[in-house]
Amino acid sequence: MVSFTEAQILEWITPFIWPFLRVLALFTAMPVLGTRTVPARVRIGLAALVAFAAQPSLPAVTPVPLDSPLAFALVVQQVLIGLALGFAVRVAFAAIEFAGELVGLQMGLNFAGFFDPISAATATATSRFFGTTIAWLFIVINGHLLVIAALAQSFTAFPVGPEPFAFLKTAMPFRWGAEIFTTGLWIALPLIAMLLFVNLVLGAISRVAPQINIFAIGFPVTLGVGLLGILLTLPAMQGPFTMALERLLAQFQ
C-alpha cells in the first residue's frame, strides 16, 4: 500500500503553489489578459501552465505548513507581488490612454465620451483608439513574454521567505503614478504643439477677418489637423511605450 507523509506532500506542492498564486494574481491585474473578455478558467489554466513551466528555473523554497501564520503571510506576499507587477504593466497602458485624453481634449473630441464595457469606465474616442493600438503593439512586440520573464526573475529579486512585505520598500509602487504623466505628456506633446499652432492661426484669422465665422470652420480644421497628426505620430508610439514598460518591469528584476 502506497502512503505519503505530510512532509512529502509539502515538498511536492510547495514549488508549484507559490508561483501559481503569483502568476494568477498577475493575470488578474494585467491588461489584455485581465479584461472581462477573458474567462476566469482561462486565466487559471494559463497561470497553472506558466507556473509548471517556470518551476525548474525558480530558486528552491523551504516547505512551509499550509496551516501556519507564515503560510498566510506568504499567500498575501504572492498576491501583492503579482498584482503589483500587473499594475506596473497597466501603468504603461494608462500613460498611452492619458496621451489620448490630452490629444482628444485639444481636438475637441472629449465631449464624445462613451462607456467602455471592457474597462467599465467612461472613455473618449482617442483614448480608446490609443489603448486598442497599444494592446495590439503589446502582443506584437512580445510584451507578454517580457512580463512573464520579469515574473520569473521576481522570485530571485523578491523570494518567498520570512519577510513577505520587503518588496514594498524596494519597488515602491506608490511612485509609479508619475510615469503616467511623464510618458503621456511625452507622447502627446507634438500633437499638443501642432494643435496649439492651429488655434493661434485661427485666432489671428478671427482678428483679421471678423466676418468669418471662426466657430464654423475652427472645429473641422482642428479635427482634420489632429487626425493627420495622429496618423503621422502613431508609428513613433512604440519607443516611449517600450521604454516605460522596461523601466517598470526593471523594478522586479
C-alpha positions in Angstrom: 0.0 0.0 0.0 1.4 3.4 -1.0 1.3 6.0 1.7 2.5 9.6 1.8 3.5 11.8 4.7 2.6 15.4 5.2 6.2 16.4 4.8 6.4 14.7 1.4 3.2 16.3 0.2 4.5 19.7 1.2 7.7 19.1 -0.7 5.8 18.3 -3.8 3.3 21.1 -3.8 5.5 23.9 -2.4 7.5 24.5 -5.6 4.2 24.9 -7.5 1.7 26.6 -5.3 3.6 29.9 -4.6 4.5 30.6 -8.3 0.9 29.7 -9.2 -0.6 32.3 -6.8 1.8 34.9 -8.1 1.1 34.2 -11.8 -2.7 34.1 -11.2 -2.6 37.5 -9.4 -0.6 38.9 -12.4 -3.1 37.6 -14.9 -5.9 39.1 -12.9 -4.5 42.6 -12.9 -2.6 42.6 -16.2 -4.1 44.4 -19.3 -5.3 42.3 -22.2 -5.4 39.0 -20.2 -7.0 40.6 -17.2 -10.0 42.1 -19.0 -13.6 40.8 -18.6 -13.5 39.2 -22.1 -11.0 36.6 -20.8 -12.8 33.9 -18.7 -11.5 33.1 -15.3 -11.0 29.5 -16.2 -8.6 30.5 -19.0 -6.6 32.7 -16.6 -6.4 29.9 -14.1 -5.3 27.4 -16.7 -2.6 29.8 -18.1 -1.4 30.5 -14.6 -1.0 26.8 -13.9 0.8 26.2 -17.2 3.2 29.1 -16.6 3.9 28.1 -13.0 4.6 24.5 -14.0 6.9 25.5 -16.9 8.8 28.1 -14.8 9.1 25.9 -11.7 12.5 24.2 -12.7 14.2 27.6 -13.1 13.0 29.1 -9.9 15.0 29.1 -6.7 14.3 26.4 -4.1 11.7 27.2 -1.4 11.6 25.8 2.1 8.4 23.9 2.7 6.0 25.8 5.0 3.0 24.2 6.7 -0.1 25.5 5.0 -2.0 25.9 8.2 0.7 28.2 9.8 0.6 32.0 10.1 3.7 32.2 7.9 1.8 30.4 5.0 -1.0 33.0 5.2 1.6 35.8 5.0 3.3 34.1 2.0 -0.1 33.9 0.3 -0.5 37.6 0.8 3.0 38.2 -0.5 2.5 36.3 -3.7 -0.8 38.1 -4.4 0.6 41.5 -3.7 3.7 41.0 -5.9 1.6 39.6 -8.7 -0.9 42.4 -8.5 2.0 45.0 -8.3 3.5 43.5 -11.5 0.2 43.6 -13.3 -0.3 47.2 -12.0 3.1 48.1 -13.5 2.0 47.0 -16.9 -1.3 48.7 -16.5 0.5 52.0 -15.7 2.3 51.8 -19.1 -1.1 51.3 -20.8 -2.6 54.1 -18.7 0.1 56.5 -19.9 -0.8 55.9 -23.6 -4.5 56.3 -22.8 -3.7 59.6 -20.9 -1.9 60.8 -24.0 -5.1 60.0 -26.0 -7.2 62.0 -23.5 -4.9 65.0 -23.9 -5.0 64.8 -27.7 -8.8 64.4 -27.7 -9.1 67.5 -25.4 -7.1 69.6 -27.9 -9.1 68.2 -30.8 -12.4 68.9 -29.2 -13.4 65.2 -29.0 -13.6 64.9 -25.3 -17.3 65.6 -25.3 -17.8 62.4 -27.3 -17.3 60.1 -24.3 -18.9 56.7 -24.2 -19.0 53.7 -21.7 -16.3 51.2 -22.3 -17.6 47.7 -21.2 -14.0 46.3 -21.1 -12.7 48.8 -18.5 -16.1 49.5 -17.0 -15.4 53.3 -17.3 -16.1 56.2 -19.5 -13.6 56.8 -22.2 -13.1 59.1 -25.2 -12.7 58.0 -28.8 -9.0 58.9 -29.0 -8.2 57.3 -25.6 -9.8 54.0 -26.7 -8.1 54.2 -30.1 -4.7 54.7 -28.4 -5.5 51.9 -25.9 -6.5 49.4 -28.6 -3.5 50.2 -30.7 -1.1 49.8 -27.8 -2.7 46.5 -26.9 -2.0 45.1 -30.3 1.5 46.5 -30.1 2.0 44.8 -26.8 1.3 41.4 -28.3 3.3 42.1 -31.5 6.5 43.0 -29.6 6.1 40.0 -27.3 5.4 42.2 -24.3 3.5 39.4 -22.6 6.7 37.3 -22.8 8.7 40.2 -21.2 6.2 40.3 -18.4 6.4 36.5 -17.8 10.3 36.8 -17.8 10.1 39.6 -15.3 7.8 37.5 -13.2 10.2 34.6 -13.2 13.1 36.9 -12.2 10.9 38.4 -9.4 11.3 35.1 -7.5 15.1 35.9 -7.3 14.6 39.6 -6.5 11.7 39.0 -4.1 12.0 35.4 -3.0 9.4 33.5 -1.0 10.7 33.9 2.5 10.0 35.1 6.1 9.9 38.8 5.1 6.8 38.9 2.9 6.5 42.7 2.6 10.1 43.6 1.9 9.4 44.2 -1.8 7.3 47.3 -0.9 10.5 49.1 0.3 12.4 48.2 -2.8 9.8 48.6 -5.6 7.9 51.5 -4.1 4.8 51.1 -6.3 3.3 54.3 -5.0 5.7 56.3 -7.1 4.7 54.7 -10.4 1.9 57.1 -10.9 4.3 59.8 -12.1 5.1 57.5 -15.0 1.6 58.1 -16.4 2.0 61.8 -16.6 5.6 61.9 -17.9 5.1 59.3 -20.6 1.6 60.6 -21.5 2.9 64.2 -21.9 5.9 63.0 -23.9 3.7 61.2 -26.4 1.1 63.9 -26.7 3.4 66.9 -26.7 4.0 67.0 -30.6 0.2 66.9 -31.2 -0.5 69.5 -28.5 2.1 71.8 -30.1 0.6 71.3 -33.5 -2.9 72.0 -32.4 -1.8 75.0 -30.4 -0.3 76.4 -33.5 -3.6 75.8 -35.4 -5.5 77.6 -32.7 -3.2 80.5 -32.8 -3.6 80.8 -36.6 -7.4 80.6 -36.2 -7.3 83.3 -33.6 -5.2 85.5 -35.9 -7.8 84.9 -38.7 -10.7 85.8 -36.5 -8.9 89.1 -35.7 -8.0 89.9 -39.3 -11.4 88.9 -40.8 -14.1 89.2 -38.1 -16.8 88.4 -40.7 -15.6 84.8 -40.9 -17.5 82.5 -38.5 -14.4 81.0 -36.8 -16.6 78.5 -34.8 -17.9 77.0 -38.1 -14.5 76.4 -39.6 -12.4 76.0 -36.5 -13.7 72.6 -35.4 -13.3 70.9 -38.9 -9.8 72.3 -39.2 -8.7 71.3 -35.7 -10.2 67.9 -36.1 -8.6 67.3 -39.5 -5.2 68.5 -38.3 -5.5 66.4 -35.2 -6.3 63.2 -37.2 -3.4 63.9 -39.5 -1.1 64.4 -36.6 -2.3 61.1 -35.0 -1.6 59.4 -38.4 2.0 60.9 -38.5 2.9 60.3 -34.9 1.4 56.8 -34.4 4.5 54.9 -35.6 6.6 56.7 -33.0 4.5 55.5 -30.1 6.4 52.2 -29.8 9.6 53.9 -28.4 8.1 55.6 -25.4 5.8 52.7 -24.6 8.6 50.2 -24.7 10.9 52.3 -22.6 8.2 52.9 -20.0 7.4 49.2 -19.9 11.0 48.2 -19.5 11.6 50.8 -16.7 8.6 49.5 -14.8 9.5 45.8 -15.2 13.1 46.5 -14.1 11.7 47.0 -10.6 11.1 43.3 -10.4 14.4 42.1 -11.9 
